[in-house]
Amino acid sequence: MSTSFQTTSVNNKVSEMAENLIGSEIIKLAGEVKAKMDQGEKIYNLTIGDFNPKIFLIPNELKNEIINAYQNGETNYPPANGIQELRDAVSKFLKNRAGLDYSANQILISGGARPLIYAVYQTIIDPQDKVLFPVPSWNNNHYTHLSRGQQIFVETTPENKFMPTAAELKPYISEATLLAVCSPLNPTGTTFTSEGLREICEMVLEENKRRGASKKPLYLLYDQIYWTLTFGNTVHVDPVSLCPEMKDYTIFIDGISKSFAATGVRVGWAFGPQRIIDKMKSILSHVGAWSPKAEQVATAKYLMNESAVDTYLTAFKNEVNQRLVAFYNGLKEIKNQGFQVDVIAPEAAIYLTVSFNLIGKTTSEGKILATTADVTAYLLDEAKIAIVPFNAFGASKDSTWYRISVGTSVLSEIDALFAQLKSALIKLK
């Protein structure tokens, strides 16, 4: 006896939010790069906002404390807002190194910065509330979508090092519930000046006075995850130090991921107004986005070891800066030779901002580079260099600007990289 099964169509409808969520453009590019590398091609992969752990190790003292914590059985649930010892250590770290006075109860620990940013959006944004942010910037469009808000973005300019100005933001301030900014900025590696940030803070304060007590205030999300990685004469600035009244409206995002090359260790923290932090804690307690307890115990002990922190940061920043300067000098030299290349001097983080104005050029095979995507593909195929266009960070599709990340670059390979790049540029007509 045979049994036949009738095939029926399955209804797999999902929420509108999930249906329309856009995947990471950077991850898509990374997949293309990986495919080439898997085929044996030598690719200089400068796309990843991460560190090669064989080049940039986490602090040895931190690693040993993590091992000790696991050996001591620190493997159960941590408190929802993070262990007391770590919040105390972060409070002291912020006070001593940034002059920011926040108690342990105003600090929330999570598994890196991403859950904290998500929690800020979920805490502040109601459906259809508007989020104002500059582009290029990292992932604000996606977090706005996840929170079912509406995005208002302002495209910044190379003349201002791609940092937003009060004048650019002012036309939209009265509509916004959240203003999201980042300094040092991913993807540019540039920073706010004191004057520039103060003007934005004064504008926020003026807007909140106008709103009064009856309306939801305008909050500022200030992502400073790269703040310890400044170079040369660059000094990190923050809203609360510049304008103490901003303490009522500013939620900071921070952690060890970038400061200590510890992206995979997953220890981040937010700090800000007590009520906002408490609500973020409630949200993340349901999500379960805790940082592992052993890593929390280890980070608490490491941050209290001030001499070890100083020693590590000095060496680490020197290694990063060497790479940024090498790329900057190489690109300046190519520009001075007449190629359509431009670059902004590095200030902070692990990024360099570079322009390849090659649209309209013709390859040796006769193909016209008609779009930024064509230029990106040419640099990957011909120069074997993978970089991320600013349109992956929300900038216009015809932007000629790119992010270079030096976290995985090998110093001894940089000369060969530039020789290959120059050869690829020479072939264009």
C-alpha positions in Angstrom: 0.0 0.0 0.0 1.5 3.4 -1.0 0.8 6.6 0.8 1.0 9.9 -1.0 1.6 13.2 0.6 0.2 16.4 -0.8 2.6 19.3 -0.8 1.1 22.5 0.5 2.6 26.0 0.6 3.7 27.0 4.1 2.9 30.4 5.4 6.2 31.8 6.8 5.1 35.3 7.4 7.1 37.2 10.0 7.0 40.6 11.6 7.4 43.7 9.4 10.5 44.6 11.4 12.2 41.2 10.7 11.1 41.1 7.1 12.6 44.5 6.3 15.8 44.2 8.4 18.8 44.8 6.2 21.9 42.6 6.7 25.3 44.0 7.5 26.9 45.4 4.4 30.3 44.9 6.0 29.7 41.2 6.6 28.6 40.8 3.0 31.9 42.3 1.8 33.8 40.1 4.3 32.2 37.1 2.7 33.5 38.1 -0.7 37.0 38.6 0.7 37.0 35.3 2.5 35.9 33.5 -0.7 39.0 34.9 -2.5 41.3 34.0 0.4 39.9 30.5 0.5 40.9 30.2 -3.2 44.5 31.0 -2.2 44.6 34.7 -3.2 46.7 37.0 -1.1 44.3 39.7 0.0 45.2 42.7 2.2 42.0 42.6 4.3 41.5 46.1 5.8 37.7 45.8 6.2 37.5 44.4 9.8 36.9 46.6 12.8 38.8 44.1 14.9 42.3 43.0 15.8 44.4 40.1 14.7 45.0 38.4 18.1 48.4 37.1 16.9 49.5 40.7 16.4 47.5 42.5 19.1 47.2 40.3 22.2 44.9 41.2 25.1 46.9 42.2 28.2 48.7 39.3 29.7 47.5 40.2 33.2 43.9 40.2 31.9 44.3 36.8 30.3 45.8 35.4 33.5 42.9 36.8 35.6 40.4 35.2 33.2 42.1 31.8 33.5 42.2 32.2 37.3 38.5 33.1 37.4 37.5 30.0 35.5 39.8 27.8 37.7 38.1 29.4 40.8 34.7 28.3 39.5 33.3 31.8 38.5 30.8 30.2 36.1 27.4 30.9 37.5 25.0 33.8 36.6 26.3 37.3 37.4 24.0 40.0 38.7 21.8 41.5 35.9 23.7 44.8 36.1 27.2 43.3 36.5 29.1 42.2 39.6 29.7 44.9 42.2 33.5 44.6 41.9 33.5 45.4 38.2 31.1 48.3 38.5 33.2 49.7 41.3 36.4 49.3 39.2 34.7 51.0 36.2 33.6 53.9 38.4 37.1 54.4 39.6 38.6 54.0 36.0 36.2 56.6 34.7 37.0 59.0 37.5 40.8 58.7 37.4 41.2 58.6 33.6 38.3 60.7 32.2 37.3 62.8 35.1 33.7 61.4 35.0 32.0 61.0 38.3 29.5 58.1 38.1 28.6 55.7 41.0 28.6 51.9 40.6 24.8 52.0 40.5 24.9 54.3 37.4 26.9 51.7 35.5 25.5 48.7 33.6 27.7 45.8 32.5 26.9 43.8 29.4 28.4 41.4 26.8 30.1 44.1 24.9 28.8 47.4 23.6 26.2 46.1 21.2 23.5 45.0 23.7 23.9 48.3 25.5 23.3 50.3 22.4 20.3 48.1 21.7 19.0 48.7 25.2 19.4 52.5 24.9 17.2 52.4 21.8 14.6 50.2 23.4 14.6 52.3 26.5 14.2 55.7 24.8 12.4 55.0 21.5 8.7 54.4 21.1 7.4 53.3 17.7 7.7 56.1 15.2 9.9 58.2 17.5 12.7 59.8 15.5 16.4 59.1 15.9 18.9 61.7 14.6 22.4 60.6 13.6 25.2 61.6 11.3 26.4 59.4 8.4 28.8 57.8 7.9 28.3 56.1 11.2 28.1 52.5 12.5 24.7 50.7 12.6 22.5 53.5 13.8 20.1 52.8 10.9 19.8 49.2 12.0 19.2 50.0 15.7 16.6 52.5 14.7 14.8 49.8 12.6 15.0 47.3 15.4 13.4 49.8 17.8 10.7 50.6 15.2 11.7 54.2 15.1 12.2 56.6 12.2 15.6 57.7 11.2 16.8 61.2 10.3 20.3 61.2 9.1 22.6 64.0 8.2 25.5 63.4 5.8 28.7 64.9 7.0 31.5 66.3 5.0 35.3 65.8 4.7 35.8 69.5 5.4 34.7 68.8 9.0 36.5 65.4 9.1 33.0 63.8 8.8 32.1 64.9 12.3 28.6 66.4 12.7 28.2 70.0 13.5 25.5 71.8 15.5 24.5 73.7 12.4 24.0 70.5 10.4 21.9 68.9 13.2 19.9 71.9 14.2 17.1 71.8 11.6 16.1 68.3 12.9 16.6 68.7 16.6 13.0 69.6 17.5 11.8 66.3 15.8 14.2 63.9 17.5 13.9 61.8 20.6 17.4 60.5 20.5 20.6 62.0 19.0 23.2 59.2 18.5 26.9 60.2 18.0 30.3 58.6 18.3 33.7 60.0 19.1 36.3 58.8 18.1 34.1 57.9 15.1 33.8 54.6 13.5 34.4 54.6 10.5 36.6 57.7 10.2 39.0 57.6 13.1 38.3 61.4 13.6 37.1 63.1 16.8 35.0 66.0 18.1 36.7 69.2 19.1 35.7 70.8 22.4 34.1 73.7 20.6 32.2 71.4 18.1 30.8 69.1 20.8 30.0 72.0 23.2 27.8 73.6 20.5 25.9 70.4 20.1 25.4 70.0 23.8 24.2 73.6 24.2 21.7 73.0 21.4 20.4 69.8 23.2 20.1 71.7 26.5 18.2 74.6 24.8 15.8 72.1 23.1 15.1 70.4 26.4 14.3 73.7 28.1 11.9 74.4 25.3 10.2 71.0 25.7 9.7 71.4 29.5 8.5 68.7 31.8 5.5 67.6 29.7 7.4 66.1 26.8 10.0 63.4 26.5 13.4 65.0 26.5 16.0 64.7 23.7 18.6 62.2 24.9 22.2 61.9 23.6 23.7 58.5 23.1 27.5 59.1 23.2 29.5 56.1 22.0 33.1 56.5 23.2 34.3 52.9 22.8 37.5 54.1 21.2 38.2 57.0 23.6 41.5 55.7 25.0 43.0 55.3 21.5 43.9 58.9 20.6 47.1 59.9 19.0 49.4 62.9 18.6 47.8 66.1 20.0 44.2 64.7 19.9 42.4 64.9 23.2 39.1 63.0 23.8 36.2 65.2 24.9 32.8 64.2 26.3 29.5 66.0 26.7 29.3 65.9 30.6 32.8 67.3 31.1 32.1 70.1 28.7 28.5 70.8 29.9 27.7 69.3 33.3 23.9 69.8 32.8 24.2 67.1 30.0 24.6 64.5 32.7 20.7 64.3 32.9 20.5 63.5 29.2 23.6 61.6 28.2 24.0 57.8 28.0 27.6 56.7 27.4 28.7 53.5 25.7 32.1 52.1 26.6 34.0 49.0 27.4 37.3 47.0 26.9 36.7 45.7 23.4 38.8 48.3 21.6 40.8 49.8 24.4 42.5 46.5 25.2 42.1 44.6 21.9 39.5 42.4 23.7 36.7 42.3 21.2 36.0 38.6 21.9 36.1 38.9 25.7 32.7 40.7 25.7 32.8 43.2 28.5 31.1 46.5 27.9 29.5 49.1 30.1 27.0 51.9 29.8 26.6 54.7 32.3 24.2 57.6 32.6 21.1 58.8 34.4 20.1 56.3 37.1 16.5 55.8 35.8 17.7 55.2 32.2 20.3 52.7 33.4 17.8 50.9 35.6 15.4 50.5 32.6 18.2 49.3 30.4 19.1 46.7 33.1 15.5 45.4 33.1 15.5 45.0 29.3 18.8 43.2 29.2 17.9 41.0 32.2 15.1 39.6 30.0 17.4 39.3 27.0 20.2 37.6 29.0 22.9 39.7 27.4 25.3 39.4 30.4 29.0 39.5 30.1 30.4 36.1 31.4 31.0 36.2 35.1 34.7 35.0 34.8 35.5 37.8 32.4 33.8 40.3 34.7 35.8 39.1 37.7 39.0 39.3 35.6 38.3 42.7 34.2 37.5 44.1 37.6 40.9 43.0 38.9 42.7 44.1 35.8 41.3 47.7 35.8 42.4 48.1 39.3 46.0 47.3 38.3 46.8 50.8 37.1 50.5 50.2 36.3 49.6 47.2 34.1 46.9 49.3 32.3 49.4 52.1 31.7 52.1 49.8 30.3 49.7 48.0 28.0 48.1 51.2 26.6 51.4 52.8 25.9 52.7 49.8 23.9 49.3 49.1 22.2 48.7 52.7 21.1 52.3 52.9 19.7 51.7 49.8 17.6 48.3 51.1 16.2 49.8 54.5 15.6 52.7 53.1 13.6 50.3 51.5 11.2 48.0 54.5 10.9 51.0 56.7 10.1 52.5 54.2 7.6 49.2 54.1 5.7 48.7 57.8 5.9 52.2 58.6 4.6 51.9 56.0 1.8 48.5 57.4 0.7 49.9 61.0 0.8 52.8 60.0 -1.3 50.5 58.4 -3.9 48.3 61.5 -3.9 51.4 63.7 -4.4 52.3 61.6 -7.4 49.1 62.8 -9.1 46.7 59.9 -8.5 43.0 60.6 -7.5 43.5 59.7 -3.9 42.9 61.7 -0.8 43.3 60.9 2.9 42.5 62.6 6.3 45.2 62.6 9.0 44.6 59.9 11.7 43.4 61.1 15.1 42.1 58.1 17.0 40.7 54.6 16.9 42.1 52.0 14.4 40.7 53.7 11.3 41.9 55.9 8.4 39.7 57.8 6.0 40.7 57.6 2.4 39.1 58.7 -0.9 39.6 56.8 -4.2 38.0 59.2 -6.8 38.1 56.7 -9.6 34.6 56.7 -11.0 34.7 57.2 -14.8 38.2 55.6 -15.1 38.7 52.7 -17.5 40.5 49.5 -16.8 43.1 47.9 -19.1 40.3 45.5 -20.2 38.2 48.4 -21.3 35.7 48.3 -18.4 34.5 51.7 -17.1 34.3 52.0 -13.3 30.9 53.5 -13.3 30.0 53.2 -9.6 31.6 53.0 -6.1 30.9 49.3 -6.2 32.9 49.0 -9.4 35.8 50.9 -7.7 35.6 48.7 -4.6 35.7 45.5 -6.8 38.6 46.8 -8.8 40.7 47.5 -5.8 39.9 44.1 -4.5 40.5 42.2 -7.8 43.5 44.2 -9.1 45.2 45.6 -6.1 44.1 42.8 -3.7 43.1 45.4 -1.2 39.7 45.1 0.6 38.3 48.2 2.2 34.8 49.3 3.2 33.1 52.2 1.3 31.3 54.8 3.4 28.0 53.9 1.8 28.1 50.8 4.0 27.9 53.3 6.9 24.9 55.1 5.4 26.7 57.7 3.2 25.4 58.3 -0.3 26.0 55.6 -2.9 28.3 57.9 -4.9 30.6 58.8 -2.0 34.2 58.1 -3.0 35.3 57.7 0.7 36.4 54.5 2.4 37.3 53.1 5.8 40.7 51.5 6.2 41.1 49.4 9.4 44.6 48.7 10.6 43.7 46.2 13.3 44.8 43.2 11.2 47.6 44.8 9.2 51.2 43.5 9.3 53.8 46.3 9.3 56.2 44.4 7.2 53.6 44.0 4.4 52.6 47.7 4.0 55.3 48.5 1.5 54.2 45.6 -0.7 50.6 46.6 -0.4 51.3 50.1 -1.7 53.4 48.8 -4.5 50.4 46.7 -5.6 48.0 49.6 -5.1 50.1 51.9 -7.2 50.4 49.3 -10.0 46.6 49.0 -10.1 46.1 52.7 -10.2 48.7 53.1 -13.1 46.6 50.7 -15.2 43.6 52.9 -15.1 43.0 55.5 -17.9 
